[in-house]
């Protein structure tokens, strides 16, 4: 299982594929930026791939041989983070402490900010597009504040599939490791019945304008995804250092992604890991120079 965070996890992932028959990947950045490289090696060495991110694991677990042509829509669910239903006026007053206080999950600082901005859902759409070979028009985000259902798969035959589990990564990790074995989790990990308290709502894109970022994404995998990952990382860092405010996070990230110099990367395929690492470094240095 690969769970190294950030771009740093890509090289170990590519190296490990050569020496295993099954690999479970929990690293978003590797799947987003280097999927073409990963997929090529998976096919060459005939290695089974399991996505560990709870949203993608639930899609894979309920549909291990998903045929994209049979899919009508896949909804990636979002908790909404700590600021669900906040107004812009209220968002202007949020503190870093508030941002890091996720209502359902215990996570690190960086992923907690991504959850609060809903940028983690942008990343998960890209992951789903790559892993399951889907177009973005078949993918959508749905707020499910309880975080029990991680994805909803609507099929063209009228069937709707989903898997529900408690808000712990122990469950997808456990089932990734023991996917072909009869093993049982301790009962304390599987808590009370929760199926009577499920609710869903749409994202308020006026408050969380991630739709503008999704529209910037190229249809095919490219080096632009590296620009997105690196830029978001740096803006999260700037926010945690109190150099930008939460209310301005999205607008500054969107303006950066729209810079003319990055448009060319939407048409550039990922040839090797060096391409990714060089561009990643360049984007980070550019943002550093902009916010000295």
N, C-alpha and C positions, 0 to 999 in steps of 0.2 A: 504494500500500500504506500502510495506517495502522498504525503501531506505537508511537504515543505511549502511555506507560503511565498508568494511573490514570483517574479520572473526567475528567481534563483532556483525554483523547483523544476524548470523545464529541462535543463541539461541532465540532471539525475534521472528524470522520467525517461528521456530518450535512451540513456545508457542502460537502464534497468530492463526495458522491453526486450533487449537482446538475450536476457538470461532468465526469462520466466515464461510460463504458459498462461498466466492470468495476472492482470494488473488492475488494481483499484486506484483511481486517481481522485484525490480530494482538492487538488490545486486548480483553482479557477483560471489563473493566469496562463498556465500551461495549455489548457484546453482552448482558451480564447485566442491566445497569440500564436500558439504552435501546433494547432490541431492538424494541419496538413502534414507536418513532419511526424507527428505521433501516429496518425492514421496510416501513413506510408509504411512505418515500421511494424505496426500492428498487423497489417496485411502480409508483409514480407515474412515475418517470423511466426505468423499464424497464432497470435496471442489474443486471448479473450480479454475484453475491456469492460470494467464495471465503473460507472460513475458513482461517486460517494456523496456528492452534494445531495441533500435530502430531496430536493425537487426532482432532480434528474434520476436519482436512484428510484424514486417511486414510479416514474414513467417507465424506466427500464425493468423494474421488478414485475410490474403488472403487464408489460408488453415487451418481453425480451427479444422478440423478432419483429419489432414495429415496422410496418410498411407505410412509408410516408403518404402513399396514394390513398390509403384507407383513412387517413386522419382528416377530420373536418376542422378541429381547433384544439390546441393544447393551452390550457391556462396555467401559468406559473403563479402560485399564490404568494402574497406578501403579507407580513404581519401589519405593515403600515408604520412600524417603528414607534418610537416614543412620542412622535408629534402628529399622529393620525388625528385628523379633524381640527388641527390648529389653524387659526387664521393667520394671514400675513402679519398683522399687527402683533399677534402673540408670538410669532416666530422671531420677530425682531428682538425679543427679550430673552430668548433661550440662552442658557450657559452651556459650556462644555460638559459640565457635570450632568446636565439634563440629557444631552445628546448620547452620553455613554450609558445611560440607564435604560436598557432595553426591557420592555414589559414581559417578554416570554423567554428570552435566551440569555445565557451567560457567555459573553464573547469578548474578544480582545478589543482594544481601542479603535484600531483601523476598521475592522469589520462592523463595529458598532456605529461608526460614523457612516459607513456605506449603507447600513440598514436605515439610519435616520434620514439620509438623503434619497433613499430608494435606488441608489446607484447599483446596489448589489443585484437588483432585479434586471437592470439593463445587462449586467454581466451574465446573468442566468439565462436571459433570452438568447444571447450569443452562444452560450454553451449548448443550449437545447437545439439551436439551429445547426450547430456543428455536429453534435453527437448523433442526432436523429435525422440528419439530412433533410431539414425542413426549411421552407421559406418563411420569412418574417410575417407574412400575412396569415400564416397558420398558428401564430404564437401571440399570446396576449397575457397581460398581468391582471390579476384579480386580488383585491385586498380581502384577506381572511384573518382577522385579528387574533383569533385563537391559536393559529399556527399548527393545527392538528392535521389538516389536509395540505399536502405540499404541491400537488399538481392535479389537474382535472383533464382527462383525455376524452374528448368528444369524437366518436367515430362516425363515419359516413353511413354505417348500418343502423344508426339510431342509438347505439349503446354508449353509455358514459361510464368511464372507469376512473377510480381514484383509490389511493391507499391512505389510510389515516393512522397516525401514531403520535405518541406523546412528544413533547418538545425536548427531545434529547437526541444528540447525534449518536448515542450509543446504539440505537436501533439500526440505522442504515449502515454504520460501521460493522456491527456484529453480523448483519446479514450479507454484507459484502465479503467478509472473511470466510463465512461458513455457508456460502450460497448453494453448495451441493452436498451439504452434510446436515444430519438431523441433530441440531444443537438447540438448547433452550436458554433464553435469558432469565436471570433471577426475577422473581415476581415483583420485587420492589422497583424494578425499572419500568414495568408495565403497570401504570397506576389505574385510577378510576375510569369508569365509562364516561365518555365525553360527547357522544354522538347526538345528544339532545340539545347541545348548545353551539350549533354551528351557524355562522353568519358570513355573508359576503357583500362587498361593495366595490364600486369602481374607484380608481385613483382620481383625486382632484388634481388635474394637470396644471391648473393655475397656481397651485401651491407647490407641487412637485413636477416641474416641467421636463421630466425625463423623456416625454414623447418627442421633444425637439432633438434630443440626443439620439434616440432610436432612429429617427428619420435621416440622420447623418450617416448611419451605418451602411456600408456597401452590401449588396446582395450576396456576393461571394467573399470568402475569407481573403484577407489582405493584410498588409502591414499597418493599415489604419487602426486596427484593433490594438496594436501595440501603442500607438499614439494615445488612444483612449485610456488604456490601463495606466500608462506612465503619468499622464496628465492628472487623472483622478487621484493617484497615489500622492502626487505633489500637492494638490489642492487640499486633500485631507490633512497632510502634514502642515500646510499653511494655516488651516483652520485650527488644528490642535495647538499651534504656536500663537494663536490669536492674531494672525496677520490678515485674515479675512473673516467676515461674519457668516453665520449660517444662512441668513436670508439672501446673501449675495453669492453663495456657493455655486448654484446652478448657472447663473448668468455668466459668471467669470469662466467657468469650465466650458460652457457652450461657446462663448466668444473665442476662447483659445482654440477649440476644435475647429472653428470656422476659418481660422487663418489660412490664407491662400496657399502657403507653403506645404500644408498638410493634405491638400486635395489630391495630389499626385499619388499619395500612398494608398488611396482607395483602389487604385488600379494595379498596384504592385503586389505580386504574389510573394509569399514567404519561401525563399529558396533554401535558406539554412538558418541555423540558430544565430549566426554572426549578424545577419541582417536585423534580427530582433534586438539583440543586445546593443548594437550601435545606435539604433533609432531610440531605444529606451533611454539610453544615456543622454542622447542629444535633447530629447524632450525635457528631461529632468533638469538639465543644465540651462536650457532656455527659460524655464519657469523660475529657476533660482535667480537668473539675471534680471528677470522682470520684477521680482519682488525683493530685491536687495534692500 
